[in-house]
C-alpha cells in the first residue's frame, strides 16, 4: 500500500469518526434544533464583528508566541512572519482535521529561513507551552469559581476532577518529555524493544528519537530564560482569553444584553468555557471536533435552555475553527502566489 493511499485512508478514518461524533450530538439534541436555528438567525452584526475581532486577536498573540520562541535564536525573524504562521497552522489544522498543523508550522518556519531541525524543536516546544499554560489557566479559573461549580455540577464533580487529573497528567508528561534528560534514555530503550518486535517501524522510531533529541535541546536552550517563559505563559493566557470570552458575548446578545438574567457571572461563564476546552482535550478526537461540543453543551445546558447552549457552541466553533481556516486560506493562497512568482523570476 502506497504512502498516499495510507494518508487518504487515515484522513477518511478521521472524517468518519468526526461524522459519527457529530451524528451522536445531533441525535442527542435533535429536539432542540429548531430553536437553535432560531437563535442563530437572531445573531446581530455586532456579535459577528466581535467574533472576527477575537479571531484576529487570538492569532496576534499566537504569532507573538511564535516570534518570542524563534527570536531567541534567530533575531532576524520578523513579527509579521509569526502572525502569518499562526493563520497557516489554523488553516491546515481544520483542513486536515488536526494532523497537518504541526507540519505546516514547521514548513513555514523553514520557509522563513529556520532550519528544519530547529523548527521542529521550536514548534513542539510551543505546543507543550500551549498545553501546560491551558492546564494552569483552567486550574486557576476552576479554583476561583469552585463554589459555583460545586453547587451547579455536584453530580458531575467526580468526573470533572478526574478530567482535570487527566489534563494535568498530559501536561506533566509533555513537560517531562521536553525537559527531563532521562526521559530521552527511557524513550530510546522503549523504542529498541519495539524495533525488535516490529522491524518495519525502524524508520518511524528513528525519526521520533531524532525529534525528541531536538525537542530537548531546544527546550534546554529556552528554559534558561525565566523571563521568556513568563512572557510565553502570559501571551497564552491572553490568547485563551480572546476565545473563552466568546460564549459570554453570545449569551449576552441572546438575552439582549440583560446580563443580570444569566444564571452565572462573567467569571463563572469564563471558567466553564475554559473547563469545557480543557476537559475536551482529554478526549482523543481529531482537532477536538465533537469533544468540545459535547463537554460544552453538557455543562451549559444545566444552566440554560438547550437551544441557547447549542447555538453558543456552534458560534464558538465557527470562531475557533471555521473562520480562522477561511482567513488562513488567503494567507496560504498568497504564499503560493508569491512562491510561483519567485520561481518564474528565477527561471527567467
C-alpha positions, 0 to 999 in steps of 0.5 A, spaced: 500 500 500 502 506 497 504 512 502 498 516 499 493 511 499 495 510 507 494 518 508 487 518 504 485 512 508 487 515 515 484 522 513 477 518 511 478 514 518 478 521 521 472 524 517 468 518 519 469 518 526 468 526 526 461 524 522 459 519 527 461 524 533 457 529 530 451 524 528 451 522 536 450 530 538 445 531 533 441 525 535 442 527 542 439 534 541 435 533 535 429 536 539 432 542 540 434 544 533 429 548 531 430 553 536 437 553 535 436 555 528 432 560 531 437 563 535 442 563 530 438 567 525 437 572 531 445 573 531 446 581 530 452 584 526 455 586 532 456 579 535 459 577 528 464 583 528 466 581 535 467 574 533 472 576 527 475 581 532 477 575 537 479 571 531 484 576 529 486 577 536 487 570 538 492 569 532 496 576 534 498 573 540 499 566 537 504 569 532 507 573 538 508 566 541 511 564 535 516 570 534 518 570 542 520 562 541 524 563 534 527 570 536 531 567 541 535 564 536 534 567 530 533 575 531 532 576 524 525 573 524 520 578 523 513 579 527 509 579 521 512 572 519 509 569 526 502 572 525 502 569 518 504 562 521 499 562 526 493 563 520 497 557 516 497 552 522 489 554 523 488 553 516 491 546 515 489 544 522 481 544 520 483 542 513 486 536 515 482 535 521 488 536 526 494 532 523 497 537 518 498 543 523 504 541 526 507 540 519 505 546 516 508 550 522 514 547 521 514 548 513 513 555 514 518 556 519 523 553 514 520 557 509 522 563 513 529 561 513 529 556 520 532 550 519 528 544 519 531 541 525 530 547 529 523 548 527 521 542 529 524 543 536 521 550 536 514 548 534 513 542 539 516 546 544 510 551 543 505 546 543 507 543 550 507 551 552 500 551 549 498 545 553 501 546 560 499 554 560 491 551 558 492 546 564 494 552 569 489 557 566 483 552 567 486 550 574 486 557 576 479 559 573 476 552 576 479 554 583 476 561 583 469 559 581 469 552 585 463 554 589 459 555 583 461 549 580 460 545 586 453 547 587 451 547 579 455 540 577 455 536 584 453 530 580 458 531 575 464 533 580 467 526 580 468 526 573 470 533 572 476 532 577 478 526 574 478 530 567 482 535 570 487 529 573 487 527 566 489 534 563 494 535 568 497 528 567 498 530 559 501 536 561 506 533 566 508 528 561 509 533 555 513 537 560 517 531 562 518 529 555 521 536 553 525 537 559 527 531 563 534 528 560 532 521 562 526 521 559 530 521 552 534 514 555 527 511 557 524 513 550 530 510 546 530 503 550 522 503 549 523 504 542 529 498 541 524 493 544 519 495 539 524 495 533 525 488 535 518 486 535 516 490 529 522 491 524 518 495 519 517 501 524 525 502 524 524 508 520 518 511 524 522 510 531 528 513 528 525 519 526 521 520 533 528 519 537 531 524 532 525 529 534 525 528 541 533 529 541 531 536 538 525 537 542 530 537 548 535 541 546 531 546 544 527 546 550 534 546 554 536 552 550 529 556 552 528 554 559 534 558 561 530 564 560 525 565 566 523 571 563 521 568 556 517 563 559 513 568 563 512 572 557 510 565 553 505 563 559 502 570 559 501 571 551 497 564 552 493 566 557 491 572 553 490 568 547 485 563 551 482 569 553 480 572 546 476 565 545 473 563 552 470 570 552 466 568 546 460 564 549 459 570 554 458 575 548 453 570 545 449 569 551 449 576 552 446 578 545 441 572 546 438 575 552 439 582 549 444 584 553 440 583 560 446 580 563 443 580 570 438 574 567 444 569 566 444 564 571 452 565 572 457 571 572 462 573 567 467 569 571 463 563 572 461 563 564 469 564 563 471 558 567 466 553 564 468 555 557 475 554 559 473 547 563 469 545 557 476 546 552 480 543 557 476 537 559 475 536 551 482 535 550 482 529 554 478 526 549 482 523 543 478 526 537 481 529 531 482 537 532 477 536 538 471 536 533 465 533 537 469 533 544 468 540 545 461 540 543 459 535 547 463 537 554 460 544 552 453 543 551 453 538 557 455 543 562 451 549 559 445 546 558 444 545 566 444 552 566 440 554 560 435 552 555 438 547 550 437 551 544 441 557 547 447 552 549 447 549 542 447 555 538 453 558 543 457 552 541 456 552 534 458 560 534 464 558 538 466 553 533 465 557 527 470 562 531 475 557 533 475 553 527 471 555 521 473 562 520 480 562 522 481 556 516 477 561 511 482 567 513 488 562 513 486 560 506 488 567 503 494 567 507 496 560 504 493 562 497 498 568 497 504 564 499 503 560 493 502 566 489 508 569 491 512 562 491 510 561 483 512 568 482 519 567 485 520 561 481 518 564 474 523 570 476 528 565 477 527 561 471 527 567 467 
